[in-house]
């Protein structure tokens, strides 16, 4: 977890391209995190900031 959103987004974009899976940038308690989208637990109270798709043009 990090409080630097631009760093989290940069890592998420690269992770999405490396793994070739959708990756979500989220925020919990003022900190940002990055996980493959299918690993996000729907029961956890978090704010989705952005989802990166490896096939979309950025």
N, C-alpha and C positions, 0 to 999 in steps of 0.2 A: 504494500500500500504506500502511496505517495501523496503529497499535497500539491504536486506539480502536474497540472492537467496536460500541459503541452508535452511533457515527457511521457505521460501515460498514453496519450494519443499516438505519439510517434512509435512507441513500443507495440501498441495494439495493431497499428497498420502493418508493421514488419512481421509480427507474429501471425497475423491473418495470411499474409503472403507466404510465409515459410510453411505453415501447417496446412494451408489451403482449406481453411474452415472459417466461418463467421466468428468474429471476436467482438466482445462487448466491453466498452469502457463504462464503468459505473462509479457512483460515489456513495460512501457510507460514512457517517459521522465526520464529514468534512475532508475525508481522504479518498483518493481515486484508486481504483484497481482495474485490472484487466484479466479476463478469463475467456476461454472459448465459450461461445454463446450457449452451447448445449450443457455446460456445466453450471450455469446460473441457477440457483435454487429459488423457485418462485415464492417460497415461504419467508425469505429474508427481506427485510425492509431496506431496499436500496433504490437509488435513482439511476436509471439508465441515461447516460450522457450521449453515447453514440455506439452504433454497431458497424463494424467494418466487414465488408464482404470481399473476399479475395478476387472475385470475378468482376467487380464493379470498377469502373475507371475513377481514379481520384486525382 
